[in-house]
Amino acid sequence: MDRHRQNPSNNNLFEPQPLHFQVKRDTPATKPQKERLYRLAEQHKITLEVDVEKLTRSDASRLADKILAKYGR
């Protein structure tokens, strides 16, 4: 058995192919996310150093996770 024999269907396996990439949009934080951040800040008596109204969904989620990790529920 010759393992090094080329399979004809794999001849172009390593040929360059066009890259199809679509940049994800930064969607704004949802109303419930904003409300949760304001509630957490008030509950833990902290001042948010960012403008909650300008956060993206991922940034709002990340900030809420950081607050919960540091201060708890």
Secondary structure as UniProt FT lines:
FT   TURN            3..4
FT   HELIX           8..10
FT   TURN            11..14
FT   HELIX           31..43
FT   TURN            44..45
FT   HELIX           52..54
FT   HELIX           57..71
//
